[in-house]
Amino acid sequence: MDAETKALLTIWGMELVQKLLAKATRNKNIYEIVSKELSKVGVERNWKQCQDCIKNLLAKYRKTSLRSKENQLCHYHSAQIKSSYPSNSFDYS
């Protein structure tokens, strides 16, 4: 993860920002705060770029998280199925 993304996530994850986002129906003003905080650490992005980046990161996280859960479930069912049959039932050599 690059320094810019780390800084964005750190600011976005601040308790104040999260509280504001939880209460807001429109969040442009909140992402303007995020943008201003980023500029303090040398990253120049407008509010829309910050919002889009967070949306993309959340989408990737959810996709990865869902895939991980599916894989865990698949491995669990696979183990359950294999344990129900004799060990040589799945030997295709």
trRosetta pair geometry for C-beta under 8 A, 3 or more apart (Angstrom, degrees):
i j d omega theta_ij theta_ji phi_ij phi_ji
1 5 5.0 -114 -174 85 94 127
1 6 5.6 114 126 -58 115 89
2 5 5.1 93 59 11 75 101
2 6 7.1 -138 101 -5 38 91
3 6 5.6 -55 -147 38 33 114
3 7 6.2 34 155 -21 67 105
4 7 5.8 -55 -150 35 29 110
4 8 6.4 29 153 -19 64 107
4 38 7.9 46 -155 -156 78 117
4 43 5.1 135 -129 -120 89 135
5 8 5.6 -52 -146 37 33 112
5 9 6.2 29 157 -15 66 107
5 53 7.4 -147 -114 174 79 126
5 57 7.4 147 -155 -90 109 136
6 9 6.0 -59 -146 41 28 107
6 10 6.2 31 154 -23 64 108
7 10 5.7 -54 -146 34 29 114
7 11 6.4 23 158 -12 64 107
7 38 6.0 108 130 -126 118 80
7 41 5.1 -159 -145 90 139 150
7 43 5.7 157 87 -5 148 146
8 11 6.1 -61 -149 40 28 104
8 12 5.9 23 156 -15 66 114
8 34 7.2 54 -148 174 73 115
8 38 6.3 13 -89 -97 72 123
8 43 7.4 -103 -57 114 86 160
8 45 7.7 1 -93 39 117 154
8 50 6.4 -171 -140 -138 113 85
8 53 6.0 -39 172 110 163 138
8 54 7.0 -145 156 -68 116 85
9 12 5.6 -55 -135 44 30 111
9 13 5.7 27 162 -19 65 115
9 57 7.2 -135 -84 158 106 166
10 13 6.0 -64 -144 41 21 109
10 14 7.3 47 149 -49 56 85
11 14 5.9 -26 -164 -13 38 115
11 17 6.6 93 153 -38 64 159
11 34 5.3 129 126 -142 123 79
11 37 4.5 152 -137 106 136 136
11 38 6.2 -108 6 -62 163 75
12 17 5.8 -135 -152 124 32 150
12 18 7.9 81 157 -65 57 79
12 34 5.9 31 -80 -125 73 133
12 50 7.7 175 -74 177 111 105
12 54 5.6 162 -123 -104 156 128
13 17 7.2 49 53 66 11 124
13 18 6.8 13 -159 -50 35 117
14 17 4.5 83 65 9 92 106
14 18 6.8 -168 87 -7 45 88
15 18 5.8 -61 -147 40 29 109
15 19 6.2 30 156 -20 66 107
16 19 5.8 -56 -148 35 29 110
16 20 6.4 27 155 -17 64 107
17 20 5.8 -56 -150 38 30 111
17 21 6.2 29 154 -18 65 108
17 30 6.4 117 -150 -174 77 106
17 33 6.9 -168 -104 98 95 125
17 34 6.4 76 -129 -76 137 97
18 21 5.6 -53 -143 38 32 111
18 22 6.3 36 155 -25 64 105
19 22 5.7 -54 -148 32 30 113
19 23 6.7 15 158 -8 63 110
20 23 6.2 -68 -152 42 30 102
20 24 5.9 29 157 -31 68 117
20 27 7.8 117 130 -132 94 90
20 30 4.8 165 122 -110 125 120
20 33 7.6 45 73 37 168 152
21 24 5.7 -57 -134 30 29 114
21 27 5.9 31 -121 -121 76 132
21 30 5.7 145 -74 163 74 166
24 27 4.7 108 115 -85 143 77
24 29 7.7 -159 -126 54 141 99
24 30 5.9 -116 -25 -25 166 135
26 29 7.6 72 112 7 89 92
27 30 4.5 -47 -166 38 82 119
27 31 5.9 78 135 -19 90 97
27 51 7.1 140 100 -111 111 121
28 31 6.0 -63 -150 42 31 104
28 32 6.4 38 150 -26 66 104
28 47 5.9 72 -164 139 68 148
28 51 7.9 -41 -106 -54 52 147
29 32 5.4 -49 -151 29 34 117
29 33 6.9 39 149 -20 62 97
30 33 5.6 -48 -160 29 37 113
30 34 6.7 38 143 -17 65 102
31 34 5.0 -43 -146 35 45 118
31 35 6.2 53 150 -24 67 99
31 47 3.9 106 113 -165 101 91
31 48 7.4 96 126 -63 144 27
31 50 4.9 168 -166 84 100 119
31 51 4.6 -27 -113 -57 159 97
31 54 8.0 -135 -111 13 111 136
32 35 5.4 -47 -147 34 33 116
32 36 6.5 35 152 -19 63 103
32 47 4.4 -32 -73 -82 60 132
33 36 5.8 -54 -149 36 31 110
33 37 6.4 31 152 -17 65 106
34 37 5.8 -56 -149 38 31 111
34 38 6.4 34 151 -22 65 105
34 47 7.1 107 58 -127 94 71
34 50 4.8 155 105 170 123 155
35 38 5.7 -53 -150 33 30 113
35 39 6.6 32 152 -22 63 102
35 45 5.7 -126 -128 90 87 74
35 46 5.8 4 -131 -164 147 24
35 47 4.8 -87 -26 -74 138 60
35 49 7.7 96 -104 57 110 93
35 50 5.2 -130 -70 -21 81 140
36 39 5.7 -50 -151 31 33 113
36 40 7.0 42 148 -26 61 98
37 40 5.6 -46 -160 22 38 117
37 41 7.4 17 151 -2 63 101
38 41 6.2 -69 -160 44 39 97
38 43 4.2 -70 171 79 99 106
38 44 7.5 166 117 -83 105 17
38 45 5.6 -19 104 36 155 101
38 50 6.8 -161 -15 -92 147 122
39 42 7.5 67 -167 -69 36 8
39 43 6.7 -106 -82 71 35 53
39 44 5.7 53 -108 -98 88 61
39 45 7.9 -147 -61 32 79 59
45 49 4.2 -124 -172 90 101 129
45 50 5.3 125 117 -55 124 82
45 53 7.5 -20 -174 -8 157 139
46 49 5.1 96 54 8 69 103
46 50 7.3 -132 100 -4 37 90
47 50 5.7 -57 -153 36 34 113
47 51 6.2 33 152 -19 68 107
48 51 5.6 -52 -145 38 33 112
48 52 6.1 33 156 -18 66 107
49 52 5.8 -53 -142 39 28 110
49 53 6.2 31 157 -21 63 107
50 53 5.9 -57 -148 35 27 110
50 54 6.4 24 156 -15 64 107
51 54 6.0 -58 -150 38 29 108
51 55 6.3 31 153 -20 65 107
52 55 5.6 -53 -147 36 32 114
52 56 6.3 31 155 -18 65 106
53 56 5.8 -55 -149 37 30 110
53 57 6.3 29 154 -18 65 107
54 57 5.7 -55 -144 39 31 111
54 58 6.2 31 157 -19 66 107
55 58 5.9 -58 -148 38 27 110
55 59 6.3 28 154 -20 64 107
56 59 5.7 -54 -146 35 30 112
56 60 6.4 29 156 -16 64 105
57 60 5.8 -54 -148 38 31 110
57 61 6.3 33 152 -21 64 107
58 61 5.5 -54 -146 36 32 114
58 62 6.3 30 156 -18 66 105
59 62 5.9 -54 -146 37 29 109
59 63 6.2 29 155 -19 64 108
60 63 5.7 -56 -145 38 30 112
60 64 6.1 27 157 -16 65 109
61 64 5.9 -59 -146 41 27 108
61 65 6.0 27 156 -20 65 112
62 65 5.6 -56 -142 39 28 112
62 66 6.1 30 158 -20 65 107
63 66 5.9 -54 -146 36 26 110
63 67 6.3 27 154 -18 62 109
64 67 5.7 -55 -146 37 30 112
64 68 6.3 33 153 -22 64 106
65 68 5.7 -54 -149 34 30 113
65 69 6.5 28 153 -17 64 104
66 69 5.8 -55 -150 36 32 110
66 70 6.4 32 152 -19 66 105
67 70 5.7 -54 -148 36 31 112
67 71 6.3 32 153 -19 65 106
68 71 5.7 -54 -148 36 30 111
68 72 6.4 31 153 -19 64 105
69 72 5.7 -53 -147 36 32 112
69 73 6.3 31 154 -18 65 107
70 73 5.7 -56 -147 39 31 111
70 74 6.1 34 153 -22 66 107
71 74 5.5 -51 -143 37 31 113
71 75 6.3 30 157 -17 65 105
72 75 5.9 -54 -148 37 29 109
72 76 6.3 32 152 -22 63 106
73 76 5.6 -53 -148 34 31 114
73 77 6.4 25 156 -13 66 106
74 77 6.1 -58 -147 40 28 105
74 78 6.0 32 153 -22 64 110
75 78 5.5 -53 -142 38 30 116
75 79 6.3 32 157 -20 64 105
76 79 5.9 -57 -152 35 27 109
76 80 6.4 27 150 -19 63 108
77 80 5.4 -53 -146 37 35 115
77 81 6.2 36 155 -21 68 104
78 81 5.9 -53 -147 35 29 110
78 82 6.3 25 156 -15 63 109
79 82 5.9 -56 -144 40 29 109
79 83 6.2 27 158 -19 65 109
80 83 6.0 -59 -147 36 26 108
80 84 6.7 27 153 -24 61 108
81 84 5.8 -61 -158 28 31 113
81 85 7.1 3 157 0 65 109
82 85 6.5 -75 -152 44 33 95
82 90 6.1 -31 -122 -19 97 152
85 89 4.1 -64 148 39 126 158
85 90 7.1 112 89 -30 130 94
86 89 5.1 117 65 -27 75 101
87 90 7.5 -72 -177 35 41 91
87 91 7.5 43 137 -32 68 111
88 91 4.9 -48 -154 18 59 125
